[in-house]
Amino acid sequence: CTLVNSEQLLTITAHRGGSVLLPCSCPDLQTKPEELWSRESGQYRKRVQLFNDSSPGNLSLLISHLTEEDGGDYQCGVKGSHTTIRLTVKESLPFVPFALVTVIFLHIVVGVVYCTRRTKVLFWIIHMLSGNLQTGLDLYCLKQGDTPGPAGCCTLENRDQPLTITAHRGGSVLLPCSCTNLQTKPEGLKWWKFNTNIQRREVISRESDQYRNRVQLVNDHSPGNLSLLISHLTEEDGGDYTCEVTGAHIIFRLTFQGCTLVNSEQQLQDKQPLTITGHTGGSVLLPCYCPDLQTKPEEFSWKIDNRNTQTWEQISSESGQYRNRVQLFNDHSPGNLSLLISHLTEEDGGDYECAVKGSYTTIRLTVK
């Protein structure tokens, strides 16, 4: 795991009494590193929380009930990689009479209009004079290229960088999207997926057929955290996603971990099968697996070379020679395709092939 934004210093600002999420993650959220968050001092009893139950590569740290003492430099480190976050904790904004706020803003606006003569800023003056402070702030956010919201402007993290994320079929993935200030609630949030069949974007919804009950936002405690969690991933979930708010967006490319069977390339070079010996009446395990045992191949098969017909025949526990005598062990490790054959007979000897899309391995079984 080489952490996203590794060796960089990220700056985050939060407010006293609130909460903040310090982002730290592996590019592959199913990678489980030995994580280590460190801080020189501070008391965090019952105030910190990780969110890596479903995505072990998501090492982000949530700190609640912030105090001024929580400000400082934090480091999320894994073996061979680390990222540093500088947290600034500010006081909540004090109450200021509206008339004073209006006067201050009008002085600023007049200067900006004089220098820029931008149409949006003129609208800002009009709304300020009418007493609509939020609309004025919204237009200011839009002028800056940020997203307006009830708590201020939302600047998306990494909004200028397309992100590639690799996941596992059947697992879960978190597509990270957030405002730099996690207490900002932006307007106009939408998640899109590009449909290659019809060549246009479609809004992602829990009610749509493809994502029914499989997608979830994780912004309960931090309205500026717009990240999307997708569970029970299928091959069709791969592709380009967009996290969009008013005036800004981030693009993600979701890919799936491929499977090149262990020993397959070596066998192609040597042109020799793996040799295994078993004994009549006993059992034998024919090994076949992906380098990452959490990778779920799109499809796979076990076959035996029938020397009488000179064809490769599919092996099934439901019929033929192997009825009730073969077993797979991929319930918990979908990338483990190994085949157990019990009650061996001499007829079980021969050449076996374990194949996935684009890769295969051959095993020669001798029964004595």
N, C-alpha and C positions, 0 to 999 in steps of 0.2 A: 504494500500500500504506500504510494507516494501521495501525500495529502494534496487536495485541491488548494491552490494558493500557497503551496509550500514555499518556505523561505521568504514569505512576504509579510509585511506589517499591515494589518487591517485596522482601521479606526472606526469605532462604534460609539455613538452617544446615546445615553439613556437618562431617565429622570428618577430622582430619589423617590423611593416608595413603590416604584413600578417593577417591571421585569425586563430581562434582556436575554436574547439567545445569541451565544457566541458560536458562530458557524465553524464546523470542522468535520470534514468527511473525506473518505476515500473515493476515487473516481468510480469504483465498483462498490455499491452500497452493500453487497453481500459478502465482501471481504471482512473478516473479523481479525483486526490487529490487536496488539496489546496496547491499549490506549493509555495515555497519561496526561492529565491536566495538571498544571502546576501554577502556583502563585506564591510569592515570597511570604506573604502574611495574610491575615484575615480570618474571620470566623464565618463558616458557611453551614453550620448545623441546620438541617432540615430546610435549607434554602436553595439547594442545587439539585438538578435532575437531568439524567441522560434520556435519550429517546432511541436507543439502539436495540430494543427488543425485536422489532420486525426487520430492521435494517442494520445489521451489526457494523456496517461500515460508516454509519452516521454517528459521529462522535460529538455532535453539537451539545453544548452545555447551556441549560436554562438556569439563570440566577433570579430569584424572586426577592421581593421586599428590599430593594436596593438601598444602600446607604452610601454616603460620600466616601467612606473607607473602602468600598468595593472598587473604586476607580483605580486604574493602573494597568500594567502589562500582564497578560495571561499567555500561557503557552500550551498548545495542544501538541503533544509529541507522540509519535510511533517510532518504531525501529527504523532509523535511517531517514526520517523526515519529520519536520515540525512546522507549525504556523504560529505566528505571534499576533495577538489582538490587543490593541490599546483601547481600554474602556474609559470613557469620560462620563462621570455621573454628575448631572446638573440638578440644581434646585428646580422644583416645579415653578412655573411662571406665576409670579404674584399678581394679585388683582390690581389693574390699573384703570382708572376712570375712562370711560369710552371717549369722552371729549378730548382728553389728553392724547389718547392713542390716535384719534382722528387727526389732530393737529400735527403730530409727529409724522404720520404717514403722508399727509398732504405735502409737507415740506419735502419729503423724500421723492414723492411722485412728481412734483413740479420740476425738480432737478433732473429726474430720469427722462421725463417727456422733453425737456429742453434739449437734452443731449441726444436722445434716440428718435423721438417723434414716432414711436411705434403705436400702431392702432390699438393693440391689446392694452397698452398702458393707459391710453386715453379712456378706454372702457373702465379700467381700474379706477381712474379719478371719478368717473360718473357714479360708479357703484359706491365708492367711498363717501361721496357727497350725499348719496341717498341713505347712508347708514348701513349698507350691506357689506360688512367687513369680510365675511367668509367668501363672497363672490369676488371681492377684490383680491383676497389672498389666492383664490383659485386661479385667477388670471395671471397673477404674479408667478405662480408655480408653472403654468403653461409657458410663460415667457422664458423661464429658465430651462425648459425642456423636461421638467419634472411633472409628477402627477399630483393634483390637488387632493386633499382629504381633510376630514374634520380635525385631525391633530397636526396638520402642517403639510409639507411637501414630501412626496415619496420619490426617492432616487433609487432605482432598482440596482441591486448588486450585480456586477458583471453584465450589465445590459448590452454592452457593445461586443461581447464575446460569445459566439455560438459554443455551446457546451455539449460534449459527447459523453453519454453515460452508458455503461455496459451492465446488463442485468442477466438473470437466469430465468429461463422458461419455468413457469409454475411458481416462481417466487414473487417478491414484492420489490418495488423501486420507489424512491423518493426523488421527484424532480424539484430541485431547490430554487425557489423564487422568493425574494423578500426585499422590502424597503430597507435602506440603511438604518432608518429609525423604525424599530419593530412596533412602536406604539402608534405609528401613523396608519390610518385606515384609508387606503386609496379608493378612488372612484373607478367604476367601469371595469372591474376585474373579470377577465374571461380566460379560459384555457381552450386552446384550439389544437386539433390534430389534422395534419395534411393527408387527405385521402387520395392516394395515388391512382385509384381506379377512376375517379371522376375529376381528378386534377384540380381540387379546390379544398379549402379548409372547412372543417366542421367543428362546431362547439362540442366540448366534452361535457357530458351530463351523466349523473348516476342513473338516470331513467332511460338512457339510450341503450340499444340492444347490445352493442359491443362492450360497454362499461357498466352495465347494470350491477349495482351493489358492489363495484370493485374499485371505485375511486373515492377519495376523501381528502378534504382540505385539513390542514393541521394548524389552523389559526385561532383556536379557542382562547388561548392565553395571550397571544401576540397578534393583534389584527394586521400588523405589517408583514407577517409570515404567510406568504401566499403559496407555499409549497404544496405539491400534489402527490399523494400517495396512491399508487396503482398496485393492486394485489392480484394474485392468481394470474400471472402474466402468461400471455399466449404469443405465438409467432406473429399474429396480426397486430399486436400492440407495438411492434417495432416501427420506427419512422420518426418524422419531425413533429415536434410539439412547440407551441408558442404560449408563453405566459404573458398576457397583455393587460395593461392598465392604460388609462387615458394618457396619451403622450409618450408611452414607453413600452418596450417589450423585450423579452429574452427568448431565444430559440434554442431548443434542445434536440439532439439526435439520439434516440434510444436504440441501442443495438443489443444483440444477445450473444452471450459467450458461446463460441463454437466448440466442437469436440473433435479433436484429432486423436484417435485411440492410441494409448500408450503401446509402444513396441511396433506400431504399424509402419512407421518410416524405416525403422531398422530392418524389419522383415523385407521391405521392398528392396533395400540395398543388398541384404544377404541372400535374398530369394530362398530363405529357409523358414519353415514354420516353427513355432514354439513346440517343443516336445514334452509331453507329460505321460507318466506311467501310472496306471491304476490296477486294482486287483479284483478278480471276480467276486461278486457279492458285496463289495465295499462301495465307497462313494468317492467322487473326484470333483474338484472345483476347477472349471475352465475359466481362467482370469480374462476379463475384458472390462476396461474402464476408461473414462475420460480423465485427463490430468486434474481437472477440477471436479470433484465428486458431486458438487451441487449443480453442475451443468446437466440439463435435461435434453438429450438429443431429440431432434425433431422426429426421428424415426430410427428404429434399429431392428435387427433380426439375427437369429441364430440358424445356421444351416449345416447339414452334413453332406459330404460327397458320397453319393450312392454309386459305388463302383460298378454295380450290375447294370444300371441304366445310364451311367456316366453323366448324371445331372446332380445339381445341388438341391436338396430337399429341405423345406422348412421344418424346424423342430417345434413340436407342440406337446404340451402335457395332456391334451384332451384326446389325442388319437395316436394310432400307430405304435411304433416301437417304443416310444418314450412315455406312454400313458401313465400319469401319476408318478413319474420317476424324475422329473426335472423341475427345478425351482430357481427363481430369480430373487435377488436381495436388494432391489432398488427402491423400496418403500421410503426409506429415510435418506438414502443417497442416490438420487436419480441418475448420477453419472456412473454408478457401479452396475455394470451389465453382466457381471460374472454369472456363469451357469453351473448349478450343482446337479450332478447326475448320480442317482442312488441305485443300489441293487445292480451293480454293473454286470454285464454279460460280455462274452467275447465278441458278440456282434456289435457292441458299442464302439469297438476300436475303429479308428479311421481319422479322416481330416474334417475338422470343424471350422466354420467361419462365423465370426462375429462382425457385423457390418453396421455402420451408421452412414449418414449422408456424407460422401466424399472421403471415407476412411474405412479400412477393415483390417482385421488381424486373423491369422490362420493358426490353428492348434492341431497337432498330430497326437492323438490319444492311442496309447498302446495298453491293452488289458491283458494281464498275465494271470 
